[in-house]
Amino acid sequence: MIRINNNWEFTPSWSEDFMRGNAPGTAVRLPHTVRESPLHYASPADYEMVSGYRKVLDLPRDLAGKRVFLQFDGAAHIAEVYINEVKVAEHRSGYTAFRAEITDHLKDTGNVVAVRLDSTENSAIPPFGFVIDYLTFGGLYRDVWLDIRNSVYLDPPFITTPEPGEARVECAVQGDPSGLTKRISILSEAGDSIASAIVPAATLTASVPAPDARCWDLEDPVCYRCRVELLDGSGKVLDTVSETFGFRTVEFKDGAFYLNSRKVFVRGLNRHQCYPYAGYAVPEQLQREDARILKEELQVNAVRTSHYPQSHYFLDECDHRGLLVFTEIPGWQHIGDDAWKKQACENVREMVLQYRNHPSIFLWGVRINESLDDDDFYRETNRIAHELDPSRCTSGVRYIENSHLLEDVYSYNDFSHNGKTPGAMAKKAVTKEDAPLLISEANGHMFPTKAWDPWEKRQEHALRHARVLNAAMADGDHVGCYQWCMFDYPTHQDFGSGDRICYHGVMDYFRNAKPAAATHASQGQRHPVLEVISSMDIGDYAAGIIGNVTCLTNADEVRMYKNDKYVATFHSDPAFSALPHGPVTIDDTVGALLETEDRLKYEDLVRLYGLYIGNWGGQATAWRFDAVTDGEVVASVTKAPSRTLHLDVTASHTELKEGEVYDMAAVRIRLLDEYGNVAVYDPIPVTIMAEGPVEIVGPSVTVLEGGMGGTYLRTTGSSGTARVTLFTDQTEPVSLMFTVKQ
């Protein structure tokens, strides 16, 4: 397939004159959002419009005997496609791909593709019809492709692995298969053949033994390519298709989840597909970056793509990094009329057919998120999923107890924990069904937390995530726990804070970590984690008395020092015994420092209070926390009064690619003191200047919130070296260098 993302025109107001080429448009490149949105106070009004996209399509000269298809990976939300003023397709979902054959409508030159795009929240299709707790940005926000095929061609293969070392390949032929054969090859990602088979082209399903294949697993996510070639009688290749897949088995049994016959607790977060300013419209590298953050930084083993199918680039990175994915059809609580339900069933069909080769996907969500029971409707969605993919189980996300279970797994949004109640409800209180139980959401709106909230609230946010996860892992009745959610996101006025942002994330909107991120990261062992949530400044405490402080770490113990003098050693709180690494409570700031005397006078007590508790008028206190594993310090944090601040600026990647799609880099910004702590209380303005073949997405001046923020860079069509410089009045400027290659 040929990606055709460049040289489009856009108009915010569709007209037939625009379709015919008689009305002007603005030059744009895809992925494209109909309008950039502000960081705060974004609104559906920003993207609700009926807009138009137009492109002159250049085709190869010789198309005799060929069939030509046009594919859109994501058009939010109702698209009508015209070729040379003839309507060739209509698609009524913004979250799945669609394609149209345009062979019979092409001219020799000057073919005009026009798309009428309705990005209003049209109640005729899911997820619309009532309120929704997320924004549904509009645009041609994923890739568009040209696909030129022979008159007889192959459909994409569907690969299942019912047993280790066996690939079962289903691949249909479009056209007359008489006299033709299919050669099926299983290839390593390096391109080496590990197994092959030749079968008659009319054979729909073939089994290909691959005894040397390695299993796809969370820490060894080995992927393979299945290549199917259509051969004529002389062995000439007429068509080729290929798909990435993995050898793995997934199974729910006895109330547990098994990957390759090994019991696994599913531990993850929910993810939306939105970004500051750009909405849904970001290219491949940023989609992949979110999967990297989940696996490497947050150290979870799973993600739920709430509340709709997401980019194949994101899913492909989940495949290659070893993340378990629960993906679901578009929707949020509301169920519409019969036509609406028919479209939802079509969404199930498209989701399963388009995503079923991803080894990361282990569960299909075939209910509208948090909807009430509708047995006839959900029997049909469940039937469709099982018919198209018998290899995976189905589920559907509920917020009601004892719902009718028509799927295989009972998924439940457990918002029962309020800081004092148990972390999770007992299974018997949620469902009477003898079925696996999965927490699909927890926390979130129960305790929204901003990056600049007082340390006590940020600490409680982290602890609530720990309590829910601990409870789910402890009772043996849950197969996993997805908490809400990966990062803050914009929403409708019915939800979120006054600025219409849901501050539910363990990260901010730019993917900077809040303390709760360390709750999840500390459960993994990919890298050392040590988060000390308090600043240890007495001005943050009533009467200047430092209370209990939480550390989050994956080390064996935490040793604390005051002005380099040893105080005490602390271990994981036994209340979190089900977690691999529970929070560590620092509840003694005196420890071994305390002087021992037989008799203490009043003035002695005053002196000791000032020395060990208040520290008023004495030497500035530096607290050092060492995370220790096997007797060695693996991480260290110092909390002390700051004298200087500096910008810490990191880019998702610094080598950018230009071509049939632009590239974008995410730039995360933090204001740190000399000890590496975030300067939470300084809402400092940052000026951003770009030089070279890149441009800033969003404003050139941003204000850090909770000491953190970010920006995005986008390539502009040229190659070369680019520089981005960030300035503040309090810090030295920081520059990042980028290379743009074509």
N, C-alpha and C positions, 0 to 999 in steps of 0.2 A: 504494500500500500504506500501511497505517496501523500505525505502530510502537506496540506495547503493552508497554512495559517497566515501567510503574509498577503498583503495587497488587498485587503478588504476595505469597504467603505461602510460607514455607520450613520444612521439618522435616528434621533430620539423619537421621531414621529413618522410612522409608516404611511406610505401612500402608494397608489398604483403608479404614479409618475416616477417615484423612486425605483419601483420594480422595473419599469421600462427603461430606466437610465436617463430620464428627463428631469430629475431633481437631484441636487447636489448632495453629497455625503462627506463625512470627515474620514480621512485615512486612518485606519486602525489595524492592529495585528491581534491575532488570537493567541492565547485566551484573552477574552475581553469582558469587562463589566460595563453594564449600560451607564453607570455613573459611579465615580469614586465616592466612598462613604466616609464621613468623619469618624474619628476615633471614639468620640462621645456623642451621645444624642443622635445616633443614626436612626433612620426611620424607614418604614416600608415605602414612604413617599419618595425616597431617594431612588428606588428602582422600579416602582410600579408604573409601567408604561407599555405601549405597543410600539416597538421600535423596528428598525429594518437594518439588515446587513446585505451587502451586495459585493459580488466579485466577478470579474471576467475570467473565465476558466480557459486556460491554455491546455490543449490536449496534444498527445503525440499525433503525428501525421497519419499513420496507417492504423486504422481501427477496424479494418475489414474482418468480420467474423468474431470480433471481440464484444464483450459485455462490459458496460461501464457503470460503476456504482459510486454513490456519494455517501459518506458516513459522517455523522455528527456524534461525538462522544458525550456531549453535554450541552443542551440548549434549554435554558430556564425561561419559561416553563411550558408554553404551548408554541410549537414551531410549525409553520407552513413553509414548504420549500418549493420554489418555482425555478424552472429552467426555461429560459427564453420565453417567459410569460406564461408557461404552462405549469400548473400545480402538479407536482410529482409525489409529494409526501406531506403527511401531517403527523406530528408526534405530540403526545399529551402527557409527558413526564419530563421534568428537568433533571432527573438523576440517573437515567439509563441512556444508552446509545441507541441510535436508529440509523438505518441506511435506506437509500432509495435507488432503484435502477433508473438511469437517465439515458440509456443507450438510444432509445427511439426519439429522443427530443433534442439531439445534438445537431449543430450545424458544423460546417467545415471550420469556421473561425468565429471568434467573437461571442462565445457562449456566455450568457449572463446568468449567474446563480443569484437568486434573491431569497432572503429569509424574512418572513414576517414573524416577529417574536413577541409573544404576549407574556410579559413578566409580571402581570398583575396577580394578585392572590385570588385566582379564579376558583370559585366554590365548586365548579364542575369536576375538578380533579383533585386527587390527593397531592399534598397534605392539607389542602385548603378546605374551608367550609366553616371553621370556627377559629378560636384563638390558637396561636402556635408560639411556643417558647423558643423561638430562634428566628433570625431573619433569613429570607430565602432569595438572596441576591439574584439579579437577572443578568442575562448575557449569553453569548456563545462562549462559554467559560472553560471548555475543554477543546481538544484537538478536533480538526476536521480533516478528512482523508478522501483521496481519490483512489478507487480500487478498480483496476482494469483486469478482466479475466477472459479466459477462452470460453468458447460456447459450451464446453463441458468442463466443469470445475468441481473442486472439493469444498465441502463445508468445513468450518473449523472442527478439529477433532475434540472429542470428550474423552479424557483419560481417567480411569479409576484404577486403584491398586488394592483389590480385595484381599490379597495376600502379599506378604513380603516377597519381593523379587518377581512379581507378576504385574504387568501392565495390560489392562483391558482397554482397547482403543475402539471407540465408536466414531465412524467418519462416513458421512453420506456423500454421494455423488449427485450433483445437479446436472441433468442431461442424460443422454443415453450411455450407459457404462459398457455396452456390448464390446467384447474383444479387448477390454482394458483391464489393467491390474493396478493394485495399490502396493507400493513398497513402504512399509512402516519401519522407521528407525528410531531407536532410543539413543540419544546422544548425551554425553556429559556437557556441562556448560562450556567446557573448552572445545567442544566439537568432536570429541572422540566417540565412535560408535561402540555401544556396549551390548546391543541386541538389535535384531531386525527380523522382519518376516515379510513375505510376499503373498498376497491373497487376491482373489478375483475382485474387481472393482465393485461389483454388486454386493459383496460381503459387507454388511453394516458394521458388525463388531468382530474384532479379532483379539485373541489373547497372545501377548508377546512375553515369553519368559525372559527375565533379566536377573539371573541368580546372583550376579556380582553387584547389583545396585545397592547403594546405601540408603538407609531410611532417612526421611526428612524428620528432624527433631528440633526441639527448642534451642539447644546449644550446638547443634550440628545440622543446620537447615540446608541439606544438600538438595539442589534442584537439578532437574534434567529437562531436555527438550525432546518432545515427540514430534518427529517430522514425518509427514505423509506425502508421498509423491504419487501422482497419477501417471501411469506409463501406457504408451500405446504398444502394439504388437512387436515393434522393433526395439522396445526399451527406451524410446525417447520420452523425456519428461514433459508432460503437457501442463501440469499444474503442481504446485507445492504449497502446503500449509504447515504451520508448526505452532506448538503451544508449550509453555513452561508448565511443569508439574512436579510433584514430589511423590516418592514412594512412602506412604504412611497409612496407617489405619487409625480411625477415630471411632470411639465406642463409648456409650453410656451404659453402665450396668451396675446393679447393686447400689444405686444411689451415688455413683462416682463416675468420673470421666477418665478414660484411658486413651493415651496416645501411644501407638505401637505396643499395646498390651501393658504399658507402664502407667500407673495411677498418677495423675497430674492434677494439682489444684489450680484452677484458672484464676489468675490474679492480674487485674487490669484496670483500665480507665476508659471512659467514654471520650470520643473525639468528634467534634464538628469539623467541617471542611472549610471554615472561613478564615480570613486574614484581614488585619487592619488595612483600610483604604481600598484594597483590591477586591473585597468580598470573596467570591468563590474563584475568581479568575487568576490563578497562578499556574506557572508551568511545572514541568516534571520535577526539577531539582527540589523545589520547596515541598512538593507532595512527599517526596522521598525523605526529606529532612524530618518531617514529623514522625515517621516510622523510626528513624535513627534516634530521635529524642526519647521516644517511648522505650526503646530497647536499651539504649546505652546510658542515657541520663536518668531516666525514671526507673529503669531496671524492672519493668513489669514483663509479664510473659503473654499479655493478651490486650486486645482493644476491641471495643464495640463501636461500629460505625453508626452512631446515632445521628439522625433517625432516617437514614436513606443510604443507598449504595454510593460509594465514594470512588475516587480516581483509581484507575488500574495501576497508575504509577505508585500510589500509596500502597495498594495491595501487593504489588510486585515486590516492593521493598519489605513489606511484612513477610512475604514468602522467603526472601533471601536473608532476613535477620532472625527469623524464628519467632514470630508473634502469632498467637491464636486469634482469629478474627470471627466475631459474631456480627453478621451484617443483616440488614433488615430493609423491608420496603418502606417507601415514604409514608409518613403519617404522624399525627400527634393528637390522640384522644378521639377526634371526631370521625364518625362513620357517616357517609353520605347516602344518597339514594341508590337505586339499582344500577344506574349508569356509572355512578361514582365507584361502586363496588366492582363493576365489570372492569373499570380501568385499574383498580387496585389488583385484581387478579392478573391483568396483563402486566402489571409491574412485577408481580411475583415471577411470571414467566420470563420476562426480560432479565431480571436480576439473576435467576438461576442459570439461564442459558449463557449469559455473558460473563459470569464470574465463577463458574463451577470448576474450572481447572486450577484455581489458586489453592495450593496446598495449605495455606494459612487459614482459609475459611473452614471452620469445623461445625458451624451451626447457622441455619437459615432462620431469620425472623420473619414470620408470615402473618403476624397480626399487626394492626395499627398500634403504634406505641401508646400504652396506657388507655386503650379503649375498653369499653364494656363488652360483655359476651354477645356474640352474634353467631350462633352455632352453624347455621347454613352457610354463611359467608366464610367462616373459618374452616369448615370442612373442605370447601372448595380450594382455598388458598393452600391448605395443607396437602390436599390431593395433588395439586399442580406441582408443588415442590418435590414431593416424593416420586412422582411420575418422571420428572425431568432429571432428578438426581437421587436415585435410591441409596447412594453411598453416605449421605449425611442425614443427621437428625434435624428436626424442625423445633422451633420454639416461638414464643411471642411474649412481648413485655407487658406486664400487668402492674397495676397499683392496687388491685383489689384482692382480698383473700378468698380462697375457695372458689375461684373462677373455674368455669368449665374447661377442662384440659382436652383439647383436640389435637395437640401437637405431642412431641416426644419429651420435651423438657419444660418444666414449669419455671419461667423467668419472672422474677418479682422485684419491683422497685421498693426496697425496704428502707423507708425513711423513719423508722420507729425510734432511732437513737436520738435523744435530745441532750446528751451530755451526762445524764444521770441514769437513764434507762439502759437495759442491756444493749449491747452493740448490734444485735440482730434478733429478729423474732425466731422462735422455735418453729421447726418445719410443721409440726402438727397444728400450729396456729395459722399457718399460711395456706396449707393445702392438705386435704385428706387423701389425695392421690398418691399412689405408690410410684412416684416418678422422681427423676433427678430434680433438684432445686438449685437454681442459680440466682444470685443477687445481681440484677442488671443495673441498678443504680442505688447509691446511698449517699448520705450527707447532702451536698449540693445546696438547695434552697433552705435546708434546715440550719445552715450556719454560713451564709455568704461572708467571705473574708477578703478584704482589699489588701494589697501589698503594703499599704501604709497604715493599716490599722495598728492599734497598740499591741505591743509584744504579747500581752496576755491573750488577746483574741487570736493572734496568729499561732500561738502555742496551742490553744484549745482546738483550733482548726486541725492542726497536725495530729493531736491526740484523738480527736473524733475519728479521723481516718484510721488510726491505729486500732481503736476500740472495735470498730465495725469489722475490720479485716481479721482481727484476733478472734472475735466471736464466730465469724463464719468459718474460720479454719479450725476452731476448737470443737465445734459440736458434732462434726462428722456427718452432718446432714446436708451440707452445701457442697456442690461440685465446684463452686467458684464464686468470685465476687468482683464485679465491675463497679468502681465508685465514680461518682459524678464530681468533677470531670477533669480532662487534661488541662484545659486553659479557659480563662474568662472569654466570654463571647457576647456579641450584641444581640438584643432581643426586642420584642414588642413592648409597648407601653404597659401591658398588663403584668409584666414580669420585670425582674431585674431591679436595679437601683434607680434613682431619679434620672440618671443619665442613660437609661435603657441598656445597661450592661449587667449581665449576670456575673457577679464576682464569685463564681462557684469553683473556679479552677484551682488546681494545685500549682498552676503557673499563671502568669498574667497573659494578656492577649498576644504579646510579642514572644511568648514562650520563655520568659524569665521565671526562675523557680521561686515560689513562696516556700516557707518552711515545710508545709505539708508535702511538698514534692519529695523531701527527704524521708518521710514516712514510708513511701513506696520504694525509693532508691535504696534505702537501708536494708530492704529484704533481699537484695541481690548481692552478688559477690564479684561483679565485673570490675568494680573499682572501689577504693575505700571511700566511705561516707562518714562525715562528721558535721552535724549541724547543731550549733548551740543557739537556741532561739532568742534568749534574752541578751540585751546589750550589756548587762551587769552594771549599768549606771544607776547609782542610788537615786538619782532624780526621777527614775521611772517607777519608783516603789513608794508606797505609802510609808511615811515616817522614815524613809531611807533604808528600810530593812529589806534585804533581798530575800524573797521567798523561794519556793521550789522552782527550779529551772529544769527544763527538759532538754536532753541531748538525744539526737537521733543518729545512730551509728550502726555499722555492720561489723564493728570490732568486738573483741572479747570484753573489753572494759574501757572505762574512761578515767584517767588520772587528772586531778585538778591541782593547780599550783597558783599561789598568790605571791606576786612579785618574786617568782622563781622558787618559792618555798613550797614544798609538798604539803598539801592539805589532806586529801583523801582519795580513795579509789571507789568507783561506782560501777554497778553492773545493771543489766537489764532488769526492769521492774517485773517481779514475778506475776503481776496481774496480767501480763501480756505473754504468758508462757507458750501460747500456740504459735506465736510469730517466730520466724527464724531469728529475728533480731528485734526485740521489743525496745520501746523507749527507755532511756536511762534517766532517772530522776536525781538531780543534784539537790540534796536536801540538807547539806551540812557545809557551810562556808568557813568553818573554824577548824574542825578536825584536829590534826596533829599540831596545829599552831598554838593551841591553847596553853598558856602558862599554868603550872600547878602550884598553888600556894595553900598553906594550912589555914590562914585566916585572911579574909578580905575586908578592908574598910570601905566606906562609901566612895572615897576618892579612888580606891583601887578599882571598884566596879565601873566608875565613870571612865577611868583610863582604859580598862579592858574593852568596854563598849566601843570607845572611839578607835581602839586598835584593831578589833576583830569584826565589828559590826558596822558602825557608822563610817569610820575612816575619815571623819571630818577634820580638816586642817592638817592632815598628814600627807605622806607621800601618795602621789597618784597611784591607784591600784591597777595593776595589770594582772588579769586572770588568764591563765593558760590551761587549755584542755587538750590532753593528748589521748588519742584513740590508740589502743594497744591491742595487738593480736600476736599470739605466740611470743609474748615478751618484747616485741618490737613496736615502735611508734610508727603507725601507718598514716596518720593524719593528725594535724594539730591546728587549733584555733586559739587566737589570742583576742581578748576583749579588754580594751584599755582606752582612755581618753584620746581622741584623735587630734592631730595637729595639722595634717595635710590630707587633702582629698585628691583623687585622680579618676579619670574615666577609664573604665575597662570596656573595650569594644571588641566584639567577636563577630565574625562573618560565618555564615553557613558554609560557604565555599568562596574561594578567591579566583578560581579559574572558571570563567564563564564562557558559554558556547553560543555562537550566533549561527543562524541558518534558517530553516523553514519555520522556526519558532524562536522567539526571544528567550533570554534566560533572566532569572531573578535571583538575587542573593538576599537572605535575611541578615540584618545587622542588629545584634542585641547590644544594648547599652546599659551599663551599670555604673553608678557613682560609688566608689569604694574608698575606705580609709587606708592608712598605711599598713593595716593588719589584714586587709582583704575582706573586711566586713562592709556590707551594703549600708550606705548613708541614707537610712530609711526616711529621715525627717527633712530632707533637703529637696524641695520641688524645683530643681534648678532648670532653667531653659538651656537647651542645647541647639546650636546652629549647625546645620549640616550643609556642606558644600561639595558638589561632585564636579570632577574634571575628567575629560576624556569621553569615550563612547558608552557612557552610562547616564541614567537620569534617576532622580529621586522619585519614589512613589510616595505620595503624601506630602505634607508640608515640609518646608526647609527649616522650620524651627519647631522643636517639640519640647515638651516639659516632662521631666522624669517624675514618675509617680511611685512613691515608695522606694526612691533611689534607682528606679529601673525604667526602661523604655526601649524604643527601637525604631528602625526605619527599614525600608526596602530599596534595593537598587534594581534597575531594569536596563538591559542592553538596548542600544538604539539602532542597531543595524550595521555597525562598523566594527572592525577589529582594532586591537591596539592595547595600550596600557591606560588604566583609569586610576584615579586617586579620589578617595572620599575623606574629607577632613571634618572633624567635629570640634566645635569651640564652646567653651563656657567662660563666664567671668571669673570662676573660682579655680579653674584647673588649666593645666597646659593642654594645648590642642593635641589631638590624636589623629593620625592618618593611617588609612588602610590602602594597600595597593592591590589592584585587580588586573588580571590579564583576560582580555576578551579575544577568543579565537573563533575563526570561521571554518 
